[in-house]
Amino acid sequence: MKKPVLEDIGLLVLRLGAGGMMLTHGYPKLLRLFGDEPIKFMDFLGVGPVVSLSLAVFAEFICAILIILG
């Protein structure tokens, strides 16, 4: 059975919106990770600030792009 077109459009808008909002939080962290300043980030897992920031960038930037792509 075929899905209605409006359902597909709604899911697309939801995906683009959620991914776009995540990107707005991940992009500054990405710039901080590859910037010249020393990394000061909360060590929430006890693995060091660089690894913690890298995991946050992965979750908020890379995964957001994957959500947008579907």
DSSP file (Angstrom, degrees, kcal/mol; ACC not computed):
  #  RESIDUE AA STRUCTURE BP1 BP2  ACC     N-H-->O    O-->H-N    N-H-->O    O-->H-N    TCO  KAPPA ALPHA  PHI   PSI    X-CA   Y-CA   Z-CA
    1    1 A M              0   0    0      0, 0.0     2,-0.2     0, 0.0     0, 0.0   0.000 360.0 360.0 360.0 135.0    0.0    0.0    0.0
    2    2 A K        -     0   0    0      1,-0.1     3,-0.1     0, 0.0     0, 0.0  -0.551 360.0-123.5 -83.5 139.2    1.4    3.4   -1.0
    3    3 A K        -     0   0    0     -2,-0.2    -1,-0.1     1,-0.1     2,-0.0  -0.511  34.6-101.3 -77.2 148.1    1.9    6.1    1.6
    4    4 A P     >  -     0   0    0      0, 0.0     4,-1.5     0, 0.0     3,-0.3  -0.360  24.3-123.6 -67.5 150.7    0.2    9.5    1.1
    5    5 A V  H  > S+     0   0    0      1,-0.2     4,-2.4     2,-0.2     5,-0.2   0.860 109.6  58.4 -64.3 -37.4    2.3   12.3   -0.3
    6    6 A L  H  > S+     0   0    0      1,-0.2     4,-2.4     2,-0.2    -1,-0.2   0.855 103.1  53.3 -63.8 -34.2    1.5   14.6    2.6
    7    7 A E  H  > S+     0   0    0     -3,-0.3     4,-2.3     2,-0.2    -1,-0.2   0.915 109.3  48.6 -65.6 -42.0    3.0   12.1    5.0
    8    8 A D  H  X S+     0   0    0     -4,-1.5     4,-2.0     2,-0.2    -2,-0.2   0.909 112.4  48.1 -63.2 -42.5    6.2   12.0    3.0
    9    9 A I  H  X S+     0   0    0     -4,-2.4     4,-2.5     2,-0.2    -2,-0.2   0.897 110.8  51.7 -65.8 -40.3    6.4   15.8    3.0
   10   10 A G  H  X S+     0   0    0     -4,-2.4     4,-2.3     1,-0.2    -2,-0.2   0.909 110.2  47.9 -62.4 -43.1    5.7   15.9    6.7
   11   11 A L  H  X S+     0   0    0     -4,-2.3     4,-2.5     2,-0.2    -1,-0.2   0.870 111.0  52.1 -66.2 -36.3    8.5   13.5    7.4
   12   12 A L  H  X S+     0   0    0     -4,-2.0     4,-2.8     2,-0.2     5,-0.2   0.933 110.6  46.9 -63.6 -46.3   10.9   15.4    5.2
   13   13 A V  H  X S+     0   0    0     -4,-2.5     4,-2.6     1,-0.2     5,-0.2   0.902 112.9  50.0 -63.3 -41.0   10.1   18.7    7.0
   14   14 A L  H  X S+     0   0    0     -4,-2.3     4,-2.6     2,-0.2     5,-0.3   0.920 112.6  46.9 -62.8 -44.4   10.5   17.0   10.4
   15   15 A R  H  X S+     0   0    0     -4,-2.5     4,-2.4     2,-0.2     5,-0.3   0.929 114.7  45.7 -63.5 -46.2   13.9   15.5    9.3
   16   16 A L  H  X S+     0   0    0     -4,-2.8     4,-2.3     2,-0.2    -2,-0.2   0.895 115.2  47.8 -65.5 -39.8   15.2   18.8    7.9
   17   17 A G  H  X S+     0   0    0     -4,-2.6     4,-2.3    -5,-0.2    -2,-0.2   0.942 114.4  44.1 -66.6 -48.0   14.0   20.8   10.9
   18   18 A A  H  X S+     0   0    0     -4,-2.6     4,-1.9    -5,-0.2    -2,-0.2   0.925 117.1  46.0 -64.4 -44.8   15.4   18.4   13.5
   19   19 A G  H  X S+     0   0    0     -4,-2.4     4,-2.1    -5,-0.3    -1,-0.2   0.892 112.1  51.5 -64.9 -39.5   18.7   18.0   11.7
   20   20 A G  H  X S+     0   0    0     -4,-2.3     4,-1.5    -5,-0.3    -2,-0.2   0.897 109.3  49.4 -65.1 -40.3   19.0   21.8   11.1
   21   21 A M  H  X S+     0   0    0     -4,-2.3     4,-0.7     1,-0.2    -1,-0.2   0.881 111.1  50.0 -66.9 -36.4   18.4   22.6   14.7
   22   22 A M  H >X S+     0   0    0     -4,-1.9     4,-1.8     1,-0.2     3,-0.8   0.883 106.2  56.8 -67.8 -36.5   21.1   20.0   15.7
   23   23 A L  H 3X S+     0   0    0     -4,-2.1     4,-2.6     1,-0.2    -1,-0.2   0.861  98.1  60.8 -62.3 -35.5   23.5   21.6   13.2
   24   24 A T  H 3< S+     0   0    0     -4,-1.5    -1,-0.2     1,-0.2    -2,-0.2   0.774 111.7  39.7 -65.5 -23.4   23.2   25.0   14.8
   25   25 A H  H <X S+     0   0    0     -3,-0.8     4,-0.6    -4,-0.7    -1,-0.2   0.759 117.8  47.6 -91.6 -28.8   24.6   23.5   18.1
   26   26 A G  H  X S+     0   0    0     -4,-1.8     4,-2.2    34,-0.5    35,-0.2   0.811  98.0  66.8 -83.4 -31.1   27.2   21.3   16.5
   27   27 A Y  H  X S+     0   0    0     -4,-2.6     4,-2.3     1,-0.2     5,-0.2   0.912 100.3  48.5 -62.8 -44.8   28.8   23.7   14.1
   28   28 A P  H  > S+     0   0    0      0, 0.0     4,-2.0     0, 0.0    -1,-0.2   0.879 112.0  50.9 -62.2 -34.0   30.3   26.0   16.8
   29   29 A K  H  X S+     0   0    0     -4,-0.6     4,-2.3     2,-0.2    -2,-0.2   0.883 108.1  52.5 -68.0 -37.3   31.7   22.9   18.5
   30   30 A L  H  X S+     0   0    0     -4,-2.2     4,-1.9     2,-0.2    -1,-0.2   0.914 109.9  48.3 -62.6 -43.0   33.2   21.8   15.2
   31   31 A L  H  < S+     0   0    0     -4,-2.3     4,-0.5     1,-0.2    -2,-0.2   0.881 111.6  50.1 -64.4 -37.8   34.9   25.1   14.8
   32   32 A R  H >< S+     0   0    0     -4,-2.0     3,-0.5     1,-0.2    -2,-0.2   0.880 108.3  53.5 -67.1 -37.6   36.2   24.9   18.4
   33   33 A L  H 3< S+     0   0    0     -4,-2.3    -2,-0.2     1,-0.2    -1,-0.2   0.894 118.8  33.5 -64.9 -40.7   37.6   21.4   17.8
   34   34 A F  T 3< S+     0   0    0     -4,-1.9    -1,-0.2    -5,-0.1    -2,-0.2   0.317 100.6 106.1 -99.6   8.4   39.6   22.5   14.7
   35   35 A G  S <  S-     0   0    0     -3,-0.5     4,-0.1    -4,-0.5    -3,-0.1  -0.177  78.5-115.1 -80.1 177.6   40.4   26.0   16.0
   36   36 A D  S    S+     0   0    0      2,-0.1    -1,-0.1    -2,-0.0     3,-0.1   0.646  84.1  95.9 -88.5 -17.3   43.7   27.3   17.3
   37   37 A E  S    S-     0   0    0      1,-0.1    -2,-0.1    -5,-0.1     2,-0.1  -0.378  88.9 -93.7 -74.3 152.7   42.6   27.9   20.8
   38   38 A P        -     0   0    0      0, 0.0     2,-0.5     0, 0.0    -1,-0.1  -0.392  47.6-105.9 -64.0 144.2   43.2   25.4   23.6
   39   39 A I        +     0   0    0     -6,-0.1     2,-0.5    -4,-0.1    11,-0.1  -0.608  38.8 177.8 -80.4 120.2   40.2   23.1   24.0
   40   40 A K        +     0   0    0     -2,-0.5     2,-0.3     9,-0.1    -1,-0.0  -0.935  23.1 143.7-120.4 103.9   38.2   23.8   27.2
   41   41 A F        -     0   0    0     -2,-0.5     2,-0.1     0, 0.0    11,-0.1  -0.989  56.5 -91.4-143.4 147.9   35.2   21.5   27.2
   42   42 A M        -     0   0    0     -2,-0.3     2,-1.5     1,-0.1     3,-0.2  -0.380  30.6-140.0 -62.8 129.2   33.4   19.6   30.0
   43   43 A D        +     0   0    0      1,-0.2     3,-0.3    -2,-0.1    -1,-0.1  -0.642  36.0 163.3 -90.5  79.6   34.8   16.1   30.5
   44   44 A F  S    S+     0   0    0     -2,-1.5    -1,-0.2     1,-0.2    -2,-0.0   0.638  72.7  37.5 -79.4 -14.9   31.5   14.4   31.0
   45   45 A L  S    S-     0   0    0      3,-0.2    -1,-0.2    -3,-0.2    -2,-0.1   0.477 106.8-115.3-111.9  -5.0   32.7   10.8   30.5
   46   46 A G  S    S+     0   0    0     -3,-0.3    -2,-0.1     2,-0.0    -3,-0.1   0.739  87.2 109.9  77.6  23.0   36.1   11.1   32.2
   47   47 A V  S    S-     0   0    0      1,-0.3     4,-0.3     2,-0.0     3,-0.1   0.356  88.6 -83.4-110.2   3.2   38.0   10.5   28.9
   48   48 A G     >  -     0   0    0      1,-0.1     4,-2.2     2,-0.1    -1,-0.3  -0.080  38.2 -89.8 107.7 151.7   39.5   14.0   28.5
   49   49 A P  H  > S+     0   0    0      0, 0.0     4,-2.4     0, 0.0     5,-0.2   0.831 121.3  54.1 -67.2 -32.2   38.1   17.2   27.1
   50   50 A V  H  > S+     0   0    0      2,-0.2     4,-2.2     1,-0.2     5,-0.1   0.932 112.3  42.9 -68.5 -44.6   39.4   16.5   23.5
   51   51 A V  H  > S+     0   0    0     -4,-0.3     4,-2.4     2,-0.2     5,-0.2   0.900 114.4  51.7 -67.4 -40.7   37.6   13.2   23.3
   52   52 A S  H  X S+     0   0    0     -4,-2.2     4,-2.0     2,-0.2    -2,-0.2   0.917 111.6  46.5 -62.4 -43.3   34.5   14.5   24.9
   53   53 A L  H  X S+     0   0    0     -4,-2.4     4,-2.5     2,-0.2    -1,-0.2   0.891 110.9  53.1 -65.7 -39.2   34.4   17.4   22.4
   54   54 A S  H  X S+     0   0    0     -4,-2.2     4,-2.3     1,-0.2    -2,-0.2   0.903 109.6  48.1 -62.5 -41.2   35.0   15.0   19.6
   55   55 A L  H  X S+     0   0    0     -4,-2.4     4,-2.4     2,-0.2    -1,-0.2   0.880 111.3  50.5 -66.6 -37.8   32.1   12.8   20.7
   56   56 A A  H  X S+     0   0    0     -4,-2.0     4,-2.7     2,-0.2     5,-0.3   0.898 110.3  49.8 -67.0 -39.5   29.8   15.9   21.0
   57   57 A V  H  X>S+     0   0    0     -4,-2.5     4,-2.4     2,-0.2     5,-1.4   0.910 111.3  49.6 -64.2 -42.0   30.8   17.0   17.5
   58   58 A F  I  <>S+     0   0    0     -4,-2.3     5,-2.4     3,-0.2     6,-0.2   0.940 115.7  42.5 -60.9 -46.6   30.0   13.6   16.1
   59   59 A A  I  <5S+     0   0    0     -4,-2.4    -2,-0.2     1,-0.2    -1,-0.2   0.887 124.3  33.9 -68.9 -39.7   26.6   13.5   17.8
   60   60 A E  I  <5S+     0   0    0     -4,-2.7   -34,-0.5    -5,-0.2   -35,-0.2   0.691 132.2  21.8 -95.2 -19.6   25.5   17.0   17.1
   61   61 A F  I  X5S+     0   0    0     -4,-2.4     4,-1.9    -5,-0.3    -3,-0.2   0.801 125.9  38.1-112.1 -57.5   27.1   17.7   13.6
   62   62 A I  I  ><S+     0   0    0     -5,-1.4     4,-1.9     1,-0.2    -3,-0.2   0.939 120.9  45.5 -65.1 -47.4   27.9   14.4   11.8
   63   63 A C  H  ><S+     0   0    0     -5,-2.4     4,-2.2    -6,-0.2    -1,-0.2   0.834 109.1  57.4 -66.4 -31.1   24.7   12.6   13.0
   64   64 A A  H  > S+     0   0    0     -6,-0.2     4,-2.3     2,-0.2    -1,-0.2   0.902 106.1  49.3 -64.7 -40.0   22.6   15.7   12.2
   65   65 A I  H  X S+     0   0    0     -4,-1.9     4,-2.2     1,-0.2    -2,-0.2   0.904 110.4  50.9 -64.5 -39.8   23.9   15.6    8.6
   66   66 A L  H  X S+     0   0    0     -4,-1.9     4,-1.1     2,-0.2    -2,-0.2   0.869 109.2  51.0 -66.2 -35.5   22.9   11.9    8.5
   67   67 A I  H  < S+     0   0    0     -4,-2.2     3,-0.3     2,-0.2    -2,-0.2   0.921 109.9  49.9 -65.1 -43.2   19.5   12.7    9.8
   68   68 A I  H  < S+     0   0    0     -4,-2.3    -2,-0.2     1,-0.2    -1,-0.2   0.897 109.1  51.7 -62.0 -40.5   19.0   15.3    7.1
   69   69 A L  H  <        0   0    0     -4,-2.2    -1,-0.2    -5,-0.2    -2,-0.2   0.747 360.0 360.0 -70.2 -22.2   20.1   12.9    4.4
   70   70 A G     <        0   0    0     -4,-1.1    -3,-0.2    -3,-0.3    -2,-0.1   0.453 360.0 360.0  91.7 360.0   17.5   10.4    5.7
